Amino acid sequence: MRLRGASLIVTFSLLAIAASAYAECAWILWIESSPSGLVSLPIVLSSYDSMTACIREIDNYDKAARLTQKVSGRASPTRLVIPYEGKEDGYREFLCLPDTVDPRWPKGK
């Protein structure tokens, strides 16, 4: 019985440490701009202490775009695609990702 209780305490402690480490990572706001439908690599726009702060910045871009044009929509809270006014295939994409994720390069084998 004591062994089971001790193992539960260790398990919950490890989960708490992992959760706090994940919560402490920085979040990066990336932008990819494609004015004529050409593929481009995303670049870093800014960094934030939390996912919430990064999403708040995407919300600001979303609100500003809605004042001047129709926005294609949000695929998720962390992703916004804004089409270029008057261009069928041009767009700007805003993406919030943890600092451990780099959208420019494919994952290794």
Buried (B, 14 or more C-beta within 10 A) or exposed (E): EEEEEEEEEEEEEEEEEEEEEEEEBBBBBBBBBBEEEEEEEBEEBEEBEEBEBBBEBBEEBBEEBEEEEEBEEBEEEBBBBBBBEEEEEBBBBBBBBEEEEEEEEEEEE
